[in-house]
Amino acid sequence: MVTKAKKEPTQRQLRVGEEIRHILADVFLKEDLFVPELENQTMMVTEVRISPDFSIATAFVRPVGEVDTDAIVKALNEHKGFFRKFMGQNLRLRITPDIRFLKDKSFDEAAKIEALFNDPKVKADIEKED
């Protein structure tokens, strides 16, 4: 059985992903979205990954504050045509990639790791090794 190794993104993919991240951040900051779930909502675009053929951009977003993140991500995906149109107007690519929004779970993972490090049993093990 042959398994494909996951390839690292190219410099161009990284550069285009970062450009899309900036465009989306500008949309969230400056545009009036006219979507009830997104009104008065501050959003962070933490990362954008682009497929090797530049046809799909996956944006990882995190709303600021205590809100229903899943509902906001759902609303973003329902209105992705607006974001794609805005990207097409501001992106220098032959084809405007389709955009998908996902919840950024990296902050949750970091909080879990932090909690583990603060666990008394783990602290005791770490102090033993020192």
C-alpha positions in Angstrom: 0.0 0.0 0.0 1.4 3.3 -1.0 0.6 6.4 1.1 1.0 9.9 -0.1 3.1 12.1 2.1 1.4 15.4 2.8 3.3 18.0 1.0 4.2 21.3 2.6 2.6 24.4 1.0 4.6 26.3 -1.5 5.8 29.8 -1.0 3.2 31.0 -3.5 0.4 29.2 -1.6 1.6 30.8 1.7 1.7 34.2 0.1 -1.7 33.9 -1.5 -3.2 32.5 1.7 -1.8 35.5 3.6 -3.1 37.9 1.1 -6.6 36.3 1.3 -6.3 36.5 5.1 -5.7 40.3 4.9 -8.6 40.8 2.5 -11.0 38.9 4.7 -9.8 40.8 7.8 -10.5 44.1 5.9 -14.0 42.8 5.0 -14.7 42.0 8.6 -13.3 45.4 9.7 -14.7 47.8 7.1 -17.7 46.3 5.4 -21.3 46.3 6.5 -22.2 42.6 6.2 -26.0 42.9 6.6 -26.1 39.4 8.2 -27.9 39.3 11.6 -25.5 36.7 13.0 -22.5 38.8 12.0 -23.7 42.2 13.0 -21.5 43.9 15.7 -19.3 40.8 15.7 -15.6 41.2 15.8 -13.9 38.3 13.9 -10.3 37.1 13.7 -9.0 35.4 10.6 -6.2 33.3 12.1 -5.1 31.5 9.0 -6.0 30.8 5.4 -4.8 27.6 3.6 -5.1 27.4 -0.1 -5.2 24.2 -2.1 -2.3 23.4 -4.5 -4.5 24.3 -7.5 -5.6 27.6 -5.9 -9.3 26.6 -6.3 -10.2 26.3 -2.6 -9.3 28.6 0.2 -10.0 27.5 3.8 -10.2 30.3 6.2 -9.9 29.6 10.0 -11.9 32.1 11.9 -12.5 32.9 15.6 -15.1 35.4 16.8 -14.0 37.6 19.7 -16.1 37.3 22.8 -18.5 34.7 24.2 -20.7 33.8 21.2 -21.9 30.7 19.4 -19.0 30.2 17.1 -20.7 27.3 15.2 -23.6 29.6 14.3 -21.2 32.3 13.1 -19.2 29.9 11.0 -22.5 28.5 9.5 -23.6 32.1 8.7 -20.2 32.8 7.1 -20.4 29.7 4.9 -24.0 30.6 3.9 -22.8 34.0 2.7 -19.5 32.9 1.2 -20.5 34.3 -2.2 -20.2 37.8 -0.9 -16.7 37.1 0.5 -15.7 35.4 -2.8 -16.8 38.4 -4.8 -14.9 40.8 -2.5 -11.8 38.5 -2.8 -12.2 38.5 -6.6 -12.1 42.3 -6.7 -9.0 42.5 -4.5 -7.0 39.4 -5.4 -4.6 39.2 -8.3 -5.3 35.6 -9.5 -6.8 34.3 -12.7 -9.4 32.4 -10.8 -11.0 33.4 -7.6 -10.9 30.5 -5.2 -14.0 29.1 -3.5 -13.9 30.1 0.2 -14.7 27.8 3.1 -14.9 28.9 6.7 -13.9 26.7 9.6 -13.8 27.3 13.3 -10.2 27.8 14.5 -9.7 25.2 17.3 -6.0 26.1 18.0 -6.9 28.4 20.9 -9.0 25.6 22.5 -6.1 23.1 22.0 -3.7 25.6 23.6 -6.0 26.0 26.6 -6.1 22.2 27.0 -2.3 22.0 26.9 -2.0 24.9 29.4 -4.5 23.1 31.7 -2.4 20.0 31.5 0.8 21.8 32.4 -0.9 23.4 35.4 -2.2 20.0 36.6 -0.5 19.2 40.0 0.5 15.7 38.9 2.2 17.0 35.8 3.9 19.8 37.7 5.2 17.2 40.2 6.7 15.1 37.3 8.3 18.1 35.7 9.8 19.3 39.0 11.2 15.7 39.6 13.1 15.8 36.3 14.7 19.2 37.2 
